[in-house]
Amino acid sequence: MARVTVRPVVTLLTRAASFLRDLDFLDDLGAATAVQVVPAREPGRPQRSWVVRLGHDLYVRSAPGSVGRAGGGRAHLQVDGTRRPVMLAEVAPELHSLLDDAYLAKYGRCAAEKVATVTSDRAAATTFRVRLRRATWSEQVAAAVDSARGALRRRPAEQPCPTC
């Protein structure tokens, strides 16, 4: 009689669920008008960015009025209160004109000077391809601590004992 183990099936289902959550997040990210990019090396300094989809890839670029940062690497993206770890990769120069067209198509209804700012050569230097990544152990611990702090802040004040 063949022995069937449950662990590989559970692992497969867990990975499938994680993959579907990632797809949902990427869809939300692609539909968002603006996102917050938080570089791993500067966790307290979020950067407002505009996001577009080109083919299967997503790209972020500094939004008008933001201070653009050079350099990619590990970061977090925040969309509608959901924060996910990502890797930001440099973009090949030959893609910039295609990305400019994608930004014009998505944000063309915005003020012309804002769109011109986002499609400028200076803004192109702040363009990065977005790839989801797993959070590091220290990032997971920091997220758990932040979550616990938030839960403590939301706790209602203790009421005095009515018999005292």
ABEGO torsion letter per residue (X at the ends): XBBBBAAAAAAAAAAAAAAAAAAAAAAAAAABABBBBBBAABAABBBBBBBBBBEABBBBBBBBGBBBBBEBEBBBBBBGGBBBBBBBBBBBAAAAAAAAAAAAAAAAABBAAAAAAAABAAAAAABBBBBBBBBBAAAAAAAAAAAAAAAAAABBBBBBBAAX
